[in-house]
Amino acid sequence: MAQLIQNTLSRFVDSGEIAGCSARIMRGDEVLFEGHFGYANIENKIRISDSTIFPIASMSKVITVAGVMQLYEQGLFKLWDPVSKYLPGFKNPKIAKEKPDGSYEIVDAKGEVTLRQLFTMTSGVPYGWKDTAAGRIRSEQEEAWEKSGEPFPGSVEYANLVGQLPLAFEPGERWMYGFSIDILGVVLEVLTGKTLGEYLKENIFDPLGMTDTGFYVPAEKLDRVATLYHINEDMKPDRREYNTSKPFFESGGGGLYSTVKDYSRFAQMLLHGGTLDGVRILGRKTVDLISTDHLTPEQRKGDNWDTQRGYGYGLGVRVMTNPELAGVNGSVGEWGWDGAFGNWFCVDPKENLTCVYLTTNLPGEHYRFIPKLMASMYASLD
């Protein structure tokens, strides 16, 4: 039955819709399916293989959440703590309150942003996207910082500067995808005195044997990194440069590189309640807390993405609540996340299943591909 998955992923590439992809699906500790399709670099005819390194974008978030939750287990913070306890720039937040005519006014927030709201994306801390007034202000400020020519201030100072910018709404009011997990990564740095990359390497990557995962790709591995392709522009290659040394800001929300094998190790750890091959990363009840829907019906109204239909949201992860609404033949309780370049992973405790799918799409357009992958994957189960 794994032939269904083979056919579906082959079709993605053979149809010319994507340049290539890599997938590993495991049931328990057995590999149900593994396949590598198409090209990591079309121009040089380098095929995707099990050693191909992908920029995983927002799939970084779940790894950062796991690291921060290790500190939660050590009693170093409470979920309801105000962020300002660790990053004073978040004290006395403002809101960019939008008016019907498209203008906005800056008003005082009624409450402070909490760590729980960062985890659940209900903080109102925006990306520099222009769909909200707060996002436009953030974008303009980022441009001003870049034009100033001043050196990057360091992650803690940078997070404090972001904390002084207006929020998109009252903390906790609704769900909005934003910069929240990046801020959590900086809270980790404050609590541990280590950079995010150092901490994750010592406490997650090395213990799990994730040898090709990190915030940069060493020069000797650079030829293994997949090129990103503009899938709606005749597969025009993206010419961005990849980090070959520690970046100025280690983005816990989107800066990691990894392989299918490495990320599958991480997913298997989550499936097994926080432990893999005798190595404990998280406690079972902590994994349960991460993978439980935390949104109220009112907060969920902001969660209107096509790929989120039928899902709630836990601590940095989507959580399946309604397969019928999602239109997939999956399970209630399936959970995971995805990334801007088309990447996606899931953990399904009910079916004892994990799937890691990595690709190179600009834009990701998950709605075109992931429901088809899920349909074939679940149809392949006994």
Phi, psi and chi 1 to 4 in degrees:
 res  aa     phi    psi   chi1   chi2   chi3   chi4
   1 MET       -  -19.6  -68.6  -66.0  -77.1      -
   2 ALA   -61.9  -13.0      -      -      -      -
   3 GLN   -60.7  -30.5 -170.1   65.9   42.6      -
   4 LEU   -58.7  -45.2  -74.0  170.1      -      -
   5 ILE   -66.1  -45.4  -53.8  166.3      -      -
   6 GLN   -53.7  -47.7  175.3   83.6   20.6      -
   7 ASN   -64.8  -41.9  -67.3  -13.8      -      -
   8 THR   -64.7  -47.9  -64.5      -      -      -
   9 LEU   -69.4  -36.8  -62.0 -176.2      -      -
  10 SER   -60.2  -40.6  -66.3      -      -      -
  11 ARG   -64.4  -37.4 -167.4 -178.5  -51.0  115.4
  12 PHE   -53.5  -43.9  -69.1  169.3      -      -
  13 VAL   -81.0  -47.8  176.0      -      -      -
  14 ASP   -63.0  -28.1  -64.5  -16.3      -      -
  15 SER   -77.6   -9.9   64.4      -      -      -
  16 GLY    82.1    9.5      -      -      -      -
  17 GLU   -74.2  -33.5  -68.2 -179.3  -82.3      -
  18 ILE  -135.3  163.0   66.8  173.4      -      -
  19 ALA   -78.9  -36.8      -      -      -      -
  20 GLY   178.7  170.1      -      -      -      -
  21 CYS  -161.2  164.9   61.9      -      -      -
  22 SER  -139.9  137.0 -172.9      -      -      -
  23 ALA  -143.4  143.9      -      -      -      -
  24 ARG  -135.0  124.9  175.6 -177.1  -82.1 -162.1
  25 ILE  -120.1  125.9  -59.3  171.1      -      -
  26 MET  -123.5  143.5  -61.3 -171.3   68.5      -
  27 ARG  -121.0  114.5 -156.3  164.9 -166.8 -162.6
  28 GLY    64.8 -128.1      -      -      -      -
  29 ASP  -106.7   13.1  -66.7  -41.3      -      -
  30 GLU  -102.5  138.9  -60.7  -65.6  -36.7      -
  31 VAL   -78.2  112.5  176.9      -      -      -
  32 LEU   -77.2  -37.5  176.0   65.6      -      -
  33 PHE  -157.1  139.3  173.9   85.3      -      -
  34 GLU  -143.0  132.5 -178.0  163.1   -4.0      -
  35 GLY  -154.8  150.2      -      -      -      -
  36 HIS  -133.3  125.1  -45.7  -77.2      -      -
  37 PHE  -130.6  140.6  -54.8   84.2      -      -
  38 GLY    75.0 -153.3      -      -      -      -
  39 TYR  -118.1  137.0  -70.3   94.4      -      -
  40 ALA   -78.5  -29.0      -      -      -      -
  41 ASN  -147.0  107.0 -173.4  -65.9      -      -
  42 ILE   -66.2  -43.2  -64.3  172.3      -      -
  43 GLU   -61.7  -39.3  -64.7   70.7   33.3      -
  44 ASN   -98.8    7.6  -64.5  -38.0      -      -
  45 LYS    52.9   42.7  -67.6 -175.4  167.1   48.5
  46 ILE   -93.6  116.6  -60.1  172.2      -      -
  47 ARG   -81.6  151.2  -63.2 -164.3   66.2   85.2
  48 ILE   -69.0  138.5  -74.4  177.5      -      -
  49 SER  -138.5 -177.4   70.9      -      -      -
  50 ASP   -70.4   -9.7   60.7   -2.4      -      -
  51 SER  -103.6    3.1   64.5      -      -      -
  52 THR   -65.5  133.7  -61.0      -      -      -
  53 ILE  -100.3  131.4  -62.8  171.1      -      -
  54 PHE  -117.0  141.4  -64.6   80.6      -      -
  55 PRO   -71.7  122.2   23.7  -27.9      -      -
  56 ILE   -99.5    1.0   62.0  170.0      -      -
  57 ALA    49.5 -126.6      -      -      -      -
  58 SER   -73.0   -5.9  -73.5      -      -      -
  59 MET   -66.7  -10.9  -84.0  171.5   56.1      -
  60 SER   -62.1  -31.0  -52.0      -      -      -
  61 LYS   -58.2  -41.4  -72.1  179.0  168.7   65.3
  62 VAL   -69.0  -34.3 -171.3      -      -      -
  63 ILE   -66.1  -42.6  -66.8  176.1      -      -
  64 THR   -62.5  -42.9  -61.4      -      -      -
  65 VAL   -57.9  -43.2  164.8      -      -      -
  66 ALA   -61.0  -42.0      -      -      -      -
  67 GLY   -63.8  -45.3      -      -      -      -
  68 VAL   -66.0  -36.5  179.5      -      -      -
  69 MET   -71.3  -20.8  -71.0  -57.3  -74.4      -
  70 GLN   -62.3  -36.7  -71.7  179.5  -32.1      -
  71 LEU   -72.4  -33.5  -52.4 -176.3      -      -
  72 TYR   -58.9  -44.4  165.8   84.1      -      -
  73 GLU   -63.0  -27.6  -67.7 -176.1  -25.7      -
  74 GLN   -84.2    2.0  -64.0  168.4   33.5      -
  75 GLY    74.8   24.5      -      -      -      -
  76 LEU   -84.9  -14.2  -64.4 -177.7      -      -
  77 PHE  -158.0  166.0   68.6   86.4      -      -
  78 LYS  -112.5  149.1  -56.3 -171.8  -56.0  -63.5
  79 LEU   -61.0  -31.6  -74.6  176.3      -      -
  80 TRP   -88.2    5.4  -75.5  104.0      -      -
  81 ASP   -60.7  141.3  -77.5  -12.8      -      -
  82 PRO   -69.1  142.9   24.0  -32.1      -      -
  83 VAL   -61.1  -30.8  179.1      -      -      -
  84 SER   -63.4  -17.2   62.4      -      -      -
  85 LYS   -63.2  -27.9 -177.7  175.2  179.8  178.6
  86 TYR  -112.9  -28.1  -49.8   98.3      -      -
  87 LEU  -131.0   95.8  -64.9  169.0      -      -
  88 PRO   -60.1  -19.2  -23.5   33.3      -      -
  89 GLY   -61.8  -17.4      -      -      -      -
  90 PHE   -88.7    4.9  -80.0   82.0      -      -
  91 LYS   -71.8  142.2 -166.8   73.9  176.0  173.5
  92 ASN    52.7   61.5  -59.0  -40.6      -      -
  93 PRO   -69.0  154.6   26.3  -34.8      -      -
  94 LYS  -111.2  162.8  -53.5  -72.4 -174.5 -179.1
  95 ILE  -126.2  136.9  -62.2  169.5      -      -
  96 ALA   -88.7   92.6      -      -      -      -
  97 LYS   -83.8  119.0 -171.1  173.0 -177.9  179.4
  98 GLU   -83.7  145.5  -58.0 -167.1   47.9      -
  99 LYS  -106.9  160.1  -61.5 -179.9  179.6  180.0
 100 PRO   -57.1  -27.8  -26.3   35.1      -      -
 101 ASP   -85.1    5.0   63.1    0.7      -      -
 102 GLY    94.6  -11.4      -      -      -      -
 103 SER   -82.0 -179.4   64.1      -      -      -
 104 TYR  -150.1  162.4   64.5   86.8      -      -
 105 GLU  -129.2  149.0   61.3  177.7  -28.5      -
 106 ILE   -93.6  121.0  -56.0  -61.3      -      -
 107 VAL  -127.6  160.1  -59.7      -      -      -
 108 ASP   -71.6  137.3  -68.1  -28.8      -      -
 109 ALA   -73.3  152.6      -      -      -      -
 110 LYS   -79.0  -25.8  -63.2  175.4 -176.3  176.0
 111 GLY  -142.6  174.9      -      -      -      -
 112 GLU   -95.2  156.9  -71.8 -157.5   22.0      -
 113 VAL   -70.9  134.9  177.3      -      -      -
 114 THR  -106.2  163.4   67.1      -      -      -
 115 LEU   -61.4  -39.0  -65.4  179.8      -      -
 116 ARG   -58.7  -38.8 -176.4 -179.6 -175.3  -84.3
 117 GLN   -69.9  -30.0  -69.8  160.1   -8.6      -
 118 LEU   -65.6  -47.2  -66.2  179.1      -      -
 119 PHE   -59.0  -39.5  -82.9  109.2      -      -
 120 THR   -95.8    6.2   59.6      -      -      -
 121 MET    59.0   34.7  -69.2  -73.4 -177.8      -
 122 THR  -113.6   18.7   59.2      -      -      -
 123 SER   -79.0  -28.4   66.6      -      -      -
 124 GLY    84.4    1.7      -      -      -      -
 125 VAL   -77.4  114.8  179.4      -      -      -
 126 PRO   -89.9  159.6   35.6  -36.3      -      -
 127 TYR   -72.9  172.8  -81.6  128.2      -      -
 128 GLY   -82.3   40.8      -      -      -      -
 129 TRP   -85.5  159.0  -61.8  -13.2      -      -
 130 LYS  -104.4   20.6  -61.7 -176.3  178.7 -179.8
 131 ASP   -86.9   -6.9   54.6  -19.9      -      -
 132 THR  -133.8  158.4   64.6      -      -      -
 133 ALA   -61.2  -40.8      -      -      -      -
 134 ALA   -62.7  -39.3      -      -      -      -
 135 GLY   -64.9  -39.2      -      -      -      -
 136 ARG   -66.3  -40.2  -66.6 -169.1  -69.4  -85.0
 137 ILE   -63.1  -43.5  -67.2  168.4      -      -
 138 ARG   -60.8  -44.4  168.6   90.1 -168.7  -87.2
 139 SER   -61.2  -45.2  177.1      -      -      -
 140 GLU   -63.9  -38.4  -68.2  164.3    2.5      -
 141 GLN   -68.4  -40.5 -174.9   60.5   67.5      -
 142 GLU   -61.4  -42.1  -65.0  -78.8   -3.4      -
 143 GLU   -63.5  -40.2  -70.0  174.5    8.4      -
 144 ALA   -65.3  -40.9      -      -      -      -
 145 TRP   -62.8  -41.7  -72.1  -22.4      -      -
 146 GLU   -64.9  -42.8  -72.2 -179.2   16.8      -
 147 LYS   -69.3  -22.8  -71.2  178.0 -179.3  176.6
 148 SER   -64.8  -24.0   72.0      -      -      -
 149 GLY    75.6    2.4      -      -      -      -
 150 GLU   -75.6  148.5  -64.0 -179.6    5.2      -
 151 PRO   -64.4  154.0   22.3  -32.5      -      -
 152 PHE   -57.5  134.0 -172.2   81.2      -      -
 153 PRO   -74.9   -9.2   27.5  -34.7      -      -
 154 GLY   101.6  149.4      -      -      -      -
 155 SER   -63.3  -39.1   55.9      -      -      -
 156 VAL   -68.0  -46.9  174.3      -      -      -
 157 GLU   -64.0  -39.4 -175.7 -179.5  -11.6      -
 158 TYR   -61.5  -45.9  175.7   58.1      -      -
 159 ALA   -61.6  -38.7      -      -      -      -
 160 ASN   -64.9  -37.0  -81.5  -46.7      -      -
 161 LEU   -64.8  -42.7  -71.2  170.1      -      -
 162 VAL   -61.3  -39.1  170.7      -      -      -
 163 GLY   -61.8  -23.2      -      -      -      -
 164 GLN   -85.4   -9.8  -67.3  166.3   31.8      -
 165 LEU   -81.0  155.8  -61.4  176.9      -      -
 166 PRO   -65.5  147.6  -20.3   31.5      -      -
 167 LEU   -82.6  164.1  -56.9  170.7      -      -
 168 ALA   -80.7  -22.4      -      -      -      -
 169 PHE  -165.4  174.6   48.1   78.8      -      -
 170 GLU   -59.6  130.8 -174.5   68.7   39.5      -
 171 PRO   -51.5  129.6  -27.7   35.0      -      -
 172 GLY    87.6   -4.3      -      -      -      -
 173 GLU   -67.2  -43.4 -177.8  176.8  -78.0      -
 174 ARG  -157.5  174.0   60.2 -174.2  174.6   87.0
 175 TRP   -86.6  134.8 -173.3   89.4      -      -
 176 MET  -151.9  123.9 -177.8 -168.6   74.0      -
 177 TYR   -66.1  127.8 -162.3   57.2      -      -
 178 GLY  -162.0 -153.5      -      -      -      -
 179 PHE   -85.5   11.0 -159.8   59.6      -      -
 180 SER   -58.7  -46.7  -67.0      -      -      -
 181 ILE   -70.5  -30.6  -53.7  -60.6      -      -
 182 ASP   -59.4  -42.2  -77.1  -78.2      -      -
 183 ILE   -64.4  -39.4  -61.2  -60.8      -      -
 184 LEU   -60.3  -37.6  -80.3  175.5      -      -
 185 GLY   -61.4  -34.3      -      -      -      -
 186 VAL   -74.7  -35.9 -178.9      -      -      -
 187 VAL   -58.2  -41.1  170.8      -      -      -
 188 LEU   -57.3  -42.7  179.5  148.1      -      -
 189 GLU   -62.9  -40.9  -64.8 -166.8   -1.5      -
 190 VAL   -62.1  -42.6  171.2      -      -      -
 191 LEU   -73.9  -29.2  -72.3  170.1      -      -
 192 THR  -105.8  -20.7   65.2      -      -      -
 193 GLY    74.1   10.7      -      -      -      -
 194 LYS  -116.2  157.9  -61.9  179.5  179.2  179.7
 195 THR   -69.8  158.9   69.2      -      -      -
 196 LEU   -59.7  -42.8 -179.8   58.5      -      -
 197 GLY   -62.1  -42.6      -      -      -      -
 198 GLU   -61.7  -46.2  -71.6  169.5  -13.7      -
 199 TYR   -63.9  -47.5 -178.9   87.8      -      -
 200 LEU   -64.3  -37.3  -66.0  178.1      -      -
 201 LYS   -62.8  -45.5 -175.5  176.8 -171.4  -58.1
 202 GLU   -71.5  -34.0  -67.9  174.0   13.9      -
 203 ASN  -109.8  -12.1  -66.3  -82.5      -      -
 204 ILE  -131.0  -55.4  -65.5  179.6      -      -
 205 PHE   -66.5  -51.9  -56.7  151.1      -      -
 206 ASP   -64.3  -46.5  -74.6   -8.3      -      -
 207 PRO   -60.2  -31.8  -25.3   34.6      -      -
 208 LEU   -93.8   -1.8  -71.0  177.9      -      -
 209 GLY    72.2   30.9      -      -      -      -
 210 MET   -87.9   77.9  -62.1  170.2   66.0      -
 211 THR   -77.0  -14.8   56.0      -      -      -
 212 ASP  -115.2   25.3  -70.3  -40.6      -      -
 213 THR  -116.4  131.5  -57.6      -      -      -
 214 GLY   176.5 -179.1      -      -      -      -
 215 PHE   -86.1   -1.6  -74.9  107.8      -      -
 216 TYR  -151.2  163.8   64.3   92.2      -      -
 217 VAL  -111.3  115.9 -180.0      -      -      -
 218 PRO   -54.2  147.5  -23.7   33.5      -      -
 219 ALA   -53.4  -36.0      -      -      -      -
 220 GLU   -71.2  -12.6   64.8  -88.6   16.5      -
 221 LYS  -106.2    0.6  -65.1 -176.8 -179.9 -178.9
 222 LEU   -61.9  -31.0 -157.5   54.0      -      -
 223 ASP   -71.8   -6.2   60.2   -9.0      -      -
 224 ARG   -95.3   -4.5  -67.7  167.4   50.2 -165.3
 225 VAL   -82.6  130.9 -178.4      -      -      -
 226 ALA   -72.3  139.1      -      -      -      -
 227 THR   -77.6  141.0  -59.5      -      -      -
 228 LEU   -85.6  143.7  -60.6  174.5      -      -
 229 TYR  -127.1  139.4  -71.9   93.2      -      -
 230 HIS   -78.9   98.0  -64.8  -91.2      -      -
 231 ILE   -70.7  -17.1   61.1  173.5      -      -
 232 ASN  -103.8   12.5  -62.4  -36.5      -      -
 233 GLU  -131.6   50.6  -60.0  177.0   42.2      -
 234 ASP    55.5   37.7  -62.3  -38.9      -      -
 235 MET    57.2   38.5  -66.9  -60.6  164.8      -
 236 LYS   -63.7  126.5 -176.8  177.2   74.5  174.7
 237 PRO   -71.3  144.4   25.0  -32.9      -      -
 238 ASP   -85.5  134.1 -173.4   72.9      -      -
 239 ARG  -100.6   16.8  -62.0  -57.7 -176.6 -171.2
 240 ARG   -62.1  151.1   73.9 -174.1   65.3 -164.0
 241 GLU   -94.1  138.9  -65.7 -176.2    1.8      -
 242 TYR   -90.9  151.2  -64.2  118.2      -      -
 243 ASN   -68.9  125.5  -64.0  -40.9      -      -
 244 THR  -109.7    3.0   55.6      -      -      -
 245 SER  -148.9  170.8   60.3      -      -      -
 246 LYS   -54.7  124.0 -178.3 -175.9  178.5  -59.7
 247 PRO   -72.6  162.6   27.3  -33.9      -      -
 248 PHE   -59.8  -39.8  -70.2  118.6      -      -
 249 PHE  -126.3  117.3 -179.5   66.9      -      -
 250 GLU   -83.8  101.4  -67.1  177.6  -33.9      -
 251 SER   -76.4  102.6  169.0      -      -      -
 252 GLY   -66.2  -15.9      -      -      -      -
 253 GLY   -91.6  -13.1      -      -      -      -
 254 GLY  -170.9   16.5      -      -      -      -
 255 GLY  -104.7    1.3      -      -      -      -
 256 LEU   -86.1  155.6  -73.6  170.8      -      -
 257 TYR  -115.1  148.2  -58.6   82.3      -      -
 258 SER  -161.9  177.4 -166.9      -      -      -
 259 THR  -119.8  164.8   63.6      -      -      -
 260 VAL   -59.3  -42.6  157.8      -      -      -
 261 LYS   -62.8  -47.0  178.8 -177.7  176.6 -177.9
 262 ASP   -61.7  -50.8  -87.5   13.9      -      -
 263 TYR   -67.7  -28.7 -151.9   96.3      -      -
 264 SER   -65.4  -34.9 -174.2      -      -      -
 265 ARG   -60.3  -43.8  -65.0  -82.0  -61.7  169.3
 266 PHE   -63.9  -44.6  177.5   71.4      -      -
 267 ALA   -63.8  -39.2      -      -      -      -
 268 GLN   -64.0  -37.4  -74.5  -64.9  105.3      -
 269 MET   -59.7  -43.6  174.9  -85.7  -66.1      -
 270 LEU   -65.2  -42.3  -64.3  172.6      -      -
 271 LEU   -59.3  -38.5  176.9   69.0      -      -
 272 HIS   -88.4   22.6  -68.4  -50.0      -      -
 273 GLY    74.0   27.9      -      -      -      -
 274 GLY    99.8   -1.4      -      -      -      -
 275 THR  -129.4  139.5  -60.6      -      -      -
 276 LEU  -141.4  129.0 -174.9   66.2      -      -
 277 ASP    52.4   39.3  -63.8  -21.1      -      -
 278 GLY    81.3    0.1      -      -      -      -
 279 VAL  -100.8  120.2  176.0      -      -      -
 280 ARG   -93.9  120.9 -177.9 -171.0 -176.4  -81.3
 281 ILE  -101.6  -42.8  -57.9  -62.0      -      -
 282 LEU  -140.5  158.9  -69.7  167.2      -      -
 283 GLY   -78.4  153.3      -      -      -      -
 284 ARG   -57.4  -42.8  175.5  176.9   59.5   83.9
 285 LYS   -71.2  -26.5  -63.4  -63.7  -69.8 -177.0
 286 THR   -68.6  -42.5  -55.6      -      -      -
 287 VAL   -61.5  -39.0  175.3      -      -      -
 288 ASP   -60.4  -41.4  -72.6  -12.9      -      -
 289 LEU   -65.9  -42.3 -177.7   62.9      -      -
 290 ILE   -60.0  -41.1  -68.7  169.9      -      -
 291 SER   -96.8   17.5   58.0      -      -      -
 292 THR  -101.0  138.3  -63.5      -      -      -
 293 ASP   -64.6  122.8 -179.9   16.8      -      -
 294 HIS  -106.1   -2.2  -71.8 -110.0      -      -
 295 LEU   -84.3  143.0  -62.0 -175.0      -      -
 296 THR   -82.0  161.7   66.6      -      -      -
 297 PRO   -55.6  -36.4  -27.7   35.9      -      -
 298 GLU   -68.0  -42.9 -168.8   63.5   29.5      -
 299 GLN   -64.5  -34.8  -70.2  169.7  -27.1      -
 300 ARG   -66.5  -18.8 -162.8  172.9  -71.1  113.5
 301 LYS   -62.8  -24.5  -70.4  178.4 -178.6  177.6
 302 GLY   -81.7  -10.3      -      -      -      -
 303 ASP   -94.6   80.2 -174.5   -1.2      -      -
 304 ASN  -116.2   21.7   57.0    4.1      -      -
 305 TRP   -71.2  147.7  -66.1    2.7      -      -
 306 ASP   -57.9  -41.1  -76.6  -16.6      -      -
 307 THR   -75.2   -8.9   51.0      -      -      -
 308 GLN  -102.1    0.4  -74.4  -71.1   97.9      -
 309 ARG   -61.5  125.7 -171.2 -176.1  -64.3  115.8
 310 GLY    89.6    1.7      -      -      -      -
 311 TYR  -116.8  149.3  -74.4   91.5      -      -
 312 GLY  -100.5 -161.1      -      -      -      -
 313 TYR  -144.4  131.4 -161.6   79.3      -      -
 314 GLY   -99.8 -131.6      -      -      -      -
 315 LEU   -97.6   87.3  -57.3 -175.3      -      -
 316 GLY    80.7   11.1      -      -      -      -
 317 VAL  -139.9  150.9  -62.5      -      -      -
 318 ARG   -77.6  151.9   66.5  170.8 -169.8  -84.0
 319 VAL  -136.3  120.3 -177.4      -      -      -
 320 MET   -67.4  124.1  173.2   67.5   82.2      -
 321 THR  -116.6  -21.9   58.2      -      -      -
 322 ASN  -150.4   86.6 -170.4  -30.4      -      -
 323 PRO   -59.5  -32.9  -21.9   32.4      -      -
 324 GLU   -63.6  -43.0  -64.3   81.8    3.6      -
 325 LEU   -68.3  -37.8 -178.6   60.1      -      -
 326 ALA   -68.2  -26.3      -      -      -      -
 327 GLY    77.2   30.4      -      -      -      -
 328 VAL  -126.0  155.6  -60.2      -      -      -
 329 ASN   -91.5   42.0   51.5  -15.3      -      -
 330 GLY   -99.0 -157.6      -      -      -      -
 331 SER  -119.5  143.7  -51.1      -      -      -
 332 VAL   -60.9  132.2  171.7      -      -      -
 333 GLY    97.5   -8.3      -      -      -      -
 334 GLU   -61.9  141.5  172.2  -98.5  -52.9      -
 335 TRP  -150.3  165.2   60.4  -76.4      -      -
 336 GLY   157.5 -152.8      -      -      -      -
 337 TRP  -159.9 -175.9 -163.0 -122.5      -      -
 338 ASP  -139.3 -172.1   52.4   52.0      -      -
 339 GLY  -143.8  158.7      -      -      -      -
 340 ALA   -57.9  -24.1      -      -      -      -
 341 PHE   -94.8   22.1  -50.2  133.1      -      -
 342 GLY    94.2   -2.8      -      -      -      -
 343 ASN   -69.2  156.2  -50.4  -40.1      -      -
 344 TRP  -162.9  144.2  179.9   87.0      -      -
 345 PHE  -145.4  158.2   92.9  101.7      -      -
 346 CYS  -143.6  154.8   78.7      -      -      -
 347 VAL  -123.8  125.1  176.1      -      -      -
 348 ASP  -122.6   94.7 -173.8  -24.8      -      -
 349 PRO   -61.5  -35.1  -21.7   33.4      -      -
 350 LYS   -62.9  -37.4 -172.9  171.3  -69.8 -174.3
 351 GLU  -100.8    4.7  -66.4  -66.8  -17.5      -
 352 ASN    54.7   49.8 -160.7   21.5      -      -
 353 LEU  -132.2  142.2  179.5   81.8      -      -
 354 THR  -132.0  149.6   61.5      -      -      -
 355 CYS  -138.0  133.3  173.8      -      -      -
 356 VAL  -124.8  123.7  176.1      -      -      -
 357 TYR  -127.6  119.1  168.5   82.1      -      -
 358 LEU  -121.2  137.4  -58.6 -179.1      -      -
 359 THR  -148.5 -170.4 -174.0      -      -      -
 360 THR  -133.9   38.9   57.6      -      -      -
 361 ASN   -87.1  136.3  -56.2   -5.6      -      -
 362 LEU  -126.5  112.0  -77.0  171.7      -      -
 363 PRO   -74.9  171.1   31.0  -36.2      -      -
 364 GLY   -62.7  -43.7      -      -      -      -
 365 GLU    46.2   51.6  -62.2 -159.5  -12.5      -
 366 HIS   -54.9  -36.1  -57.1   79.4      -      -
 367 TYR   -60.3  -22.7   66.1   90.2      -      -
 368 ARG   -79.8  -28.8  -74.8  173.3   55.3 -173.8
 369 PHE  -116.4  -43.3  -55.0  104.3      -      -
 370 ILE   -64.2  -42.6  -60.7  -53.2      -      -
 371 PRO   -58.5  -32.7  -25.9   36.3      -      -
 372 LYS   -71.6  -42.1  -63.0  174.4 -177.7  177.6
 373 LEU   -61.0  -45.5  167.9   59.6      -      -
 374 MET   -62.4  -42.3  -66.4 -178.1   74.7      -
 375 ALA   -59.2  -44.6      -      -      -      -
 376 SER   -71.1  -37.6  -63.8      -      -      -
 377 MET   -63.3  -50.8  176.5  177.5   72.1      -
 378 TYR   -70.2  -30.2  -80.8  107.0      -      -
 379 ALA   -69.8  -17.4      -      -      -      -
 380 SER   -84.6   -6.2  -60.8      -      -      -
 381 LEU   -82.9  144.2  -57.7 -179.3      -      -
 382 ASP   -68.9      -  -63.2  -31.4      -      -
